[in-house]
């Protein structure tokens, strides 16, 4: 019995140790951001790898999510004769919830896992410790630019996702299902509020960008330096980042709209 | 070097599209431009019941939007809702008055309008003193908005800051049904 408790305590301690290491890692990499200003080329390269390469999946996903919303919303609203409100339904659900959350989940799967694998492999092949030998801080040189690029990319990707989703809903609603075009846009514009809806969506995507980049880079940096360790770390990134996104989304929604 | 130029172009394009998407969301979907701080002149109206009227609801004349509701509060003396609206002088300008308080007419028989900074007592709104305000609903389930009727029976005009005295409250469906049932019982 005491053996079980002992094991349990040990794993609890190692969990807290990991959380603590994560905090130190965050402060370390944030400390590297000022030194990036003269070397912004590093960030641009990462923006290309993280942001531009995620563009296709985000755009296609946004379009389809919007189209499905339009179709499903129409079938429900038409029973009440309120299909003119379809624009409001599509825009509000995308701007407030689906845009930030789905874009962040895709980002965690597409870019987060790649970041973890890249950093984990650098660690496994001792490139990071090699840098340390040359008196280059590997966190400042390799991780801070990736963090900054992820932090910048996700809000922009979210905006693209949301906008394409709105247009996807429009394509289904107006040409396909015959909803009145004027009503679609005017009701949307009347009901979607900049400060209440769009601003809170942007705040969500900024928070998600911070958290997903942090988790992905920490998992890579903290990975066991073996091929198995890297593969485990990549899986953990996707799982932990997805859970963090969904959990934080609830907290942020409760803070912004709730109670 | 050539490759890094392509990278820069792609990143620039990505940032450009992202920021453009944000701007379109803000101005087209979110209608941020309706927050423009063009200060118009204010009018006030008191209602017994405002239903679902909210700040930022449109104020219309003959269906044309001329302003917005800016504030709603309760008059706790009379238990009535006080609705403050702001009218855009670009959409409904003030008119110039002569010494007797009648609108100035030009050669073509049209009223002379004041410029943006026109002030009472030389400038008044184009609404008569017996103008009325009512709370209407756009469509069956649509949002509520305020409709103004210019009036015409009175000789004097409303000035900026005045109160529109004739008001028609929002009609709650429950009241209509209640009245209908009451009348039915009365007839039997």
Boltz contact constraints between the chains, C-beta under 6 A:
constraints:
  - contact:
      token1: [A, 44]
      token2: [B, 11]
      max_distance: 6.0
  - contact:
      token1: [A, 47]
      token2: [B, 11]
      max_distance: 6.0
  - contact:
      token1: [A, 48]
      token2: [B, 7]
      max_distance: 6.0
  - contact:
      token1: [A, 48]
      token2: [B, 10]
      max_distance: 6.0
  - contact:
      token1: [A, 48]
      token2: [B, 11]
      max_distance: 6.0
  - contact:
      token1: [A, 51]
      token2: [B, 14]
      max_distance: 6.0
  - contact:
      token1: [A, 52]
      token2: [B, 10]
      max_distance: 6.0
  - contact:
      token1: [A, 52]
      token2: [B, 14]
      max_distance: 6.0
  - contact:
      token1: [A, 82]
      token2: [B, 141]
      max_distance: 6.0
  - contact:
      token1: [A, 91]
      token2: [B, 29]
      max_distance: 6.0
  - contact:
      token1: [A, 156]
      token2: [B, 18]
      max_distance: 6.0
  - contact:
      token1: [A, 159]
      token2: [B, 18]
      max_distance: 6.0
  - contact:
      token1: [A, 159]
      token2: [B, 21]
      max_distance: 6.0
  - contact:
      token1: [A, 159]
      token2: [B, 22]
      max_distance: 6.0
  - contact:
      token1: [A, 159]
      token2: [B, 25]
      max_distance: 6.0
  - contact:
      token1: [A, 160]
      token2: [B, 18]
      max_distance: 6.0
  - contact:
      token1: [A, 160]
      token2: [B, 21]
      max_distance: 6.0
  - contact:
      token1: [A, 163]
      token2: [B, 21]
      max_distance: 6.0
  - contact:
      token1: [A, 163]
      token2: [B, 24]
      max_distance: 6.0
  - contact:
      token1: [A, 163]
      token2: [B, 25]
      max_distance: 6.0
  - contact:
      token1: [A, 166]
      token2: [B, 29]
      max_distance: 6.0
  - contact:
      token1: [A, 189]
      token2: [B, 31]
      max_distance: 6.0
  - contact:
      token1: [A, 192]
      token2: [B, 29]
      max_distance: 6.0
  - contact:
      token1: [A, 192]
      token2: [B, 30]
      max_distance: 6.0
  - contact:
      token1: [A, 194]
      token2: [B, 26]
      max_distance: 6.0
  - contact:
      token1: [A, 194]
      token2: [B, 30]
      max_distance: 6.0
  - contact:
      token1: [A, 194]
      token2: [B, 32]
      max_distance: 6.0
  - contact:
      token1: [A, 198]
      token2: [B, 25]
      max_distance: 6.0
  - contact:
      token1: [A, 198]
      token2: [B, 26]
      max_distance: 6.0
  - contact:
      token1: [A, 198]
      token2: [B, 30]
      max_distance: 6.0
